[in-house]
Structure formats: structure tokens, C-alpha cells
Amino acid sequence: MESEVRAVETSSAARVAADANPAEGGLVLPGDLESVGRYLTAAKAESTRKAYAADFRAWSTWAQLRGFCPLPAADTAVAAYLATLSDAGASPRTIARRLSGIGHAHRQAGLPSPSEHPGTREVLRGIRRAAARDNRRPRKARALDTPTIRALVEDLPAGVAGLRDRAVILTSFALALRASDACRLDVTDLAPAGHGGLDVTIGWSKTDQEGSGDVLALAPGVRAQTCPVRALQAWVDAAGIGGDSGPLFRSVGKGARSRIGETRMARSSVRLILRRAAQRAGVSLDGLSPHSLRRSFATEGYKAGVSERELARTGRWASVTTMRGYDASSRWADPASARLGL
């Protein structure tokens, strides 16, 4: 399916060339067309392209089974598809994402997007209202308190794999990292800073897809066992990557030799690391995901009295409203209802 998405992007580049040549009287060469296609591909993150591909593949399978043409798609067929997904129990968020994938493929092919059709949008609105009425709210990642975070890392196995897992969990919690943020870190993104801490450069993220970059302050912990700075240093030393310029978090082979890989750790590995640690520590797996560490940062930060400005800066939340949604206790930080003189 990735090849199909690239083919659509190439057709978009061809349309650019077709539009340019007649109007300007010039000539777009094959090499130019290839460059246009490459930058069209770069306009979307790899994870986004894969999600669009998966969504369009699911739609294509359903459409072909029903005798519909996937591209271009009939608006009524897309509306029926959305309704079928909802009847099968899919969340409104999943259904909206599937519609986005269908719309993206149409726009890239120079076709009207079914996602813009008023009837389709009305069906999606009805699905959301029905889900709200039936109390089918999206599940949120479970937040953990600091003692639970400590429990996750205190019983990790000895060896280089355990050192890596400790560094991943503690750093992700301390800096509110997404799984993608942690996996994209390079060794050179760590730099010594004042007070025994580290400056950690986040060169690209979900909310910074042009790579402007942020430098976050990673302070040393009050306990040696759970200090994120010491955890990172222990992993770097054990992995022998201190003078390297490659990925910070890498795969670790099984067995006594525990060979350190050279490739970047996959995002799915963060979930496995967290769940393995939870099982060893006797922590419930219900609602536990890599995003739990990001929610935990907001929750524990509020409890500790960290200012919303500092929480938003470290977590790179553009909206305070979005950040507050990560933690129910934030509404009690300074409730307006307590200042009304009642």
C-alpha cells in the first residue's frame, strides 16, 4: 500500500508539471518531477503516510466487497462505510481518521474529497452525537503517580537492556516525551548543563514537523536509582555509544551477549518496555501505554505546584486547555468557584 500512496504522490507531482508547462511555456524535466514528488512525500510524516495508507486500504477492501470503486469514491458509499464502522463499534476518532485517509488519497489524485461533502460531514456529526449519547468516549491513557514510576524502574533486570529500559521510562516521564520523541533522540542531542543536568534537544516532534527544535532541561533526580540523568549516562556508558552520533535508544539483543544494535529503536518497543516493567512491578496494565508517561508528567507536575507555563513549555503543549485535559486535578489548582465568596 505504501507504493500506492507514493504513486498518488507522484501523480500529484505530474499534475503540478501539467499545470506549469502550458501556462508558462516552459518544460518540467523528469528530474524536476522526481524532486517535486520527493518533497510532496516529505510534507507528511512517515507515521502519517502509513496511517493514511492503512486507512485507505481498509476503505478499499470494504468498497470492493460491496462493489464500489474506491477511487474516485461515491459520496453515498463513503457515508455508508462510516455508518458501518460506527455500527461495528469503532470510535468517532477512528472513523474520522479513516475519512481523513480517504480524503487525502482523493486530494492527492486531484479529485474532490468525499470528506468535504456536506452529507458525509453530517453523517460524521451524527456518529459523534450518537457516541456521546451512548457514553462511548475515547479511552485515555492512564496516568501514573511518581511512586508507581519508581516501582517500574526499581525491579528492572540487570544488564544493558535493563539500563536502557530505565533510561527510556525515566526520561520520557521527566520530559513528557511521546514515544516518537524518545525514539528520535540521537546521542548528540544530549549536552551537559548546569547543576548536573542535561540539555536535551528535541529536533522534530508531532507538533514541530518542520524541525524548528526545542531544548529541554533535564534536571537530576533526588534518588540515585530514579535519576533520569544518571540513568541516561549509565545506558550510554554500558552501550558504548558515548562518542557516537547515531540513535540514543537502540535495540538490545537477547541472551548473555546482549549485542547493541545500530538502528533506531521502534516506537512499538516503548510500549513493550513499559508493559514488561509493569508486569515485573505488579502494576496493572489497564489503560497503560507510552502516552501514560506524558499524562503522568502533567498530573504529577500539577500536584507538585509546577506552573502551567513551565508544564506547557516542557510538554510542548500549544494550548493550556489541551494540557489541562491530561489531568483532572488541574481543575482544582485554582478553581474559580472557590473565589466567588459563597
N, C-alpha and C positions, 0 to 999 in steps of 0.2 A: 504494500500500500504506500510505503514511502516513495517508491518510484512513481506511483500515480500522482502523488502530491507534487513531486518535482516536475512531472510532465505538465501539470496545471500551471506551475510557476513559470515554466519555460514558455507555455502558451501566452502567459501574461506578458513576458518579455517580447514575444513575437508581436503582440498587439501594439506594444509601445513602438516597435520598429515600423509596423504598418501605418501607424498614425503619423509617425515622424517623417517618413520618406516622401509621401505625396505632398504634404503641406509645405515642407521645407525644401523640397527638390534635392535633398542630399541622399546619402547612401549609408545605411547602417550595416556594418560588416558582421560576419558570423561571430568574430571575436567580441565585438561590442555587445551582441545579443547574449553571448555567454556571460559577460560581465553583469549585464542587467539582471539576468536570471539569478546569478550568484548573490547579488545584493537584495533581490526580492526574497530570496531564501533567508538571508541574514536579518531581514526585517522582523522575523518571528523567531523566538527562542526555540531551540530544538525540542524542548518538552512540549511547547505549544503546537509545533508542527506534528509531533507524534500524537498528541491528543486530538487534533483535527483529523488526522489520518484514521485513528481508531473510530472516531465518531462518524466519519463519512463511510467507513467500511461497514459499521453496524447498520447505518441507514441503507446502504446499497444492498446488503443481504436481505433486509426486510422488504425493500421495494421490489427486488427481483422475484422474491417468493410470492408477492402479491400481483406481479405482472406489470409493475410501474417502471418507468425509466428513471434511474437515479439522477441523471444529469443530462438535460435540464429536468428539474422535478416539477410536477404539478402541485400547485398550492394546496389543493384538497388532499392530495396524497400525503404531503408533509403534515398537514393538520391531523389526518387520521393516524399517522405514525406517532405524533406527540400524545394523542389520546390513548393509543395502545400502550405506550410506555408508562403513562400515568396509571392506567388500569392494572398494569403488571406490578405496581408498587414503586416505580422509580421516583426519586425525589425531584421536586421542581428544579433544583440546582442542576441535577444530572440532565434533565430534559432540556433546560435552557442551553447547557453546554453542547448537547447533541445538535440542537438547532443552530448554534454558532458554527459548528463544524460543517454543516450542510451549507450555510450561508457563505462561509469562507470559500468553499470549493466553487460555488457559483460566481462569486465576485472575481475570483482568480481566473475563471474561464470567460469573463466578460459577459456574464448572464445576470438577469435580475435575481436578486436573492429572495428566496421564499421567506426568510426571516423578517423581511420588511413588509410583507403583505399584511394588510390590516386584519384579515380573517385569521391568519396564523398567530399574530400577536394577541388577538382576542382569545384564542384557544389557550395560549400560554398563560394569559392573565387568569382565565377561568381555572386552570390547573393549580395555579398558586393559591387562589382563593379557596378552592376545594381542599387543598392540603392544609391550609391554615384552619379551616373549619373542622377538619378531621384530626387536627393536632399532629400532623405529620411534619414535625420540624426537623431540620437537618441536625444530625448528631455532631456535637462539638468535641474536639479533643479534650480529654480530662486533664485538668491542671493538678500538679503535684506540689506538696509543700517542701520546704528545704530539708527537713528531716528525712523525707522519703527519697529525695535526690541523693542525700548522703548514703542512705541504705542501698541504693542502686549501685554505687561505686565501691562500697566498703568490702563487698564479698566477691569481687571480680577475680577470675583465675589469675594465678601468677604467670608471668611470661609476657612476651611482647604484645600479643593480642589483647590481653587484659589492660596493658598500659594504653594501647590505642583506644580501647573502648572507654576507659576512664576519661581520657582527654576529649573524646568526642562528646560524651554526655555533659561533662562539666563546662566545657567551652560553649556548647550550644545553649545550655541553661543560662550561663553568666552573661552571654551577649545576645540572647533572644534570636539565635540563628535558626533559619529554616534548614531543612536537610540539604537543600540545594546550595545554600550559603556555605555550610560546613564542608561539603564535598568539593566545592570550587576553590577552597583555600589552597594556596601554594606555600611552601616553606618560606619564601621570600616575603610573604605577607605579614610575617611576624617580625617586630623590631623592638629592642629593649626600650623601655620608657622609664620615667621617674618612679620612685617609691617601689622599685622592684617589680613593676608591672610590665605589660606589653602593649604596644600599639598594634592593632590587628586591622589590616586593610581588607575591606570587602570591595572587590573590584567590579563586581556585577551582581545584581540580585533581581528578584521578581519586580521590585518597584524602581529599579535603576537599570533598565535594559539597554541603555546607551553607555553604561560603564563609567559614569562620572566618578564613582567610587566614594567610599566613606571610610574613615579611620576611627575605630572604636577603641576605647580604653578598657583593657582587661586588667583589673586590679588583682593583687594576690589575695588568697583566701586567709581566713583566720585559723584554719586547721590544715596541717600538712597533708593529710590524707585526701582532703577535698579541695585543695587549692588548684584552680584551673591553670595557673601559670606553671606551677611545679609539674602538674600532670602533662602539660604540653612539652615541657623540657625533658621529662622522663621518656616520653614517647619518641621524641626526635633523637635523643641520645641512643635509645635502645634500637631504633630502626636504622641508625647510622646515616641519617639524611640531613644532618646539620649544615653541611656545605652544599647541599643540593638546591636546585632551582625548580624542582618539579612539584608534584602534588604533595600536600601535607599529610592528608589521610589516605592510606593505601590499603590494598588487600594484604592479608596475612595468611600464609599457608598453614594448613593443619599439620599436626604431628610435632615431633621433638624439634625439628629444624626450624619450623615457623618462618619460612622464607618470605621476605618482604617484597611485595610486587612493585612494579614501576608505574602501573596505571592508577588513575584516579578512582577512589572508592565510589561505588554506585550509590545513588540516593536510597535505593531499597535496602542497602546494608545498614543504614542508620536505624531503620525500623527493626531489623533483626538484632542489632546490638542492644537496643533499648528493651526489646521483649526478652532477650536472653538474660539481661541483667535483672529484669523484673522477676522472672521465674526463679532465679537464684536467690533473690532477696525476699521472695514470698509476697511480692506486690501484685495486686490484681491487674490483669491485662485488659479489663473492660475499659474501653474508651482511651486506651493508651496508644499514642502514635508519636512520631517525631515532633509534631506540632504541639504536643503536650509540654515540651520543654519551653517553647515560646510562650505559651499561655502561662506556664508556671513562673516565668520571668516577670510578667505583668502582675500576677497575683501576689507573689512574694515581695515584689518591689513596692506595691501599694501598701502592703502590711508593714513594711519597714519604713514607710514615710518618704520614699524616694519621690521627688517632684514629678508631676506628669510631663513636664518639659524634658527632663532627663530620661524618663522611661521612653517617651516617643522618639527621642534622639537616638538612643541606643538601639531600640527595636525598629527604627526607621519606619515608623507609622506616620503617614502624611496627615492622617485625621485622628484627633484625640477621641472622637466618637468611636472610630474603629478600634482604637486601643482599649477603650473602656469596655467594649464588648467582649474582651478577652477575660475580664474578671468582674464577677458580680460584686465583690467587696468594694470596688472603686466607687460605686454609687453612695457608699457610706463614708467616703473620705471627707466630704464636707457637704452633707445634704442640705439643700435649700429649705426643706420643710422644717429643719431644726432652728432656722433663723427667722421664723415668722412671728415669734412672740406668743405662740399658743401655750 
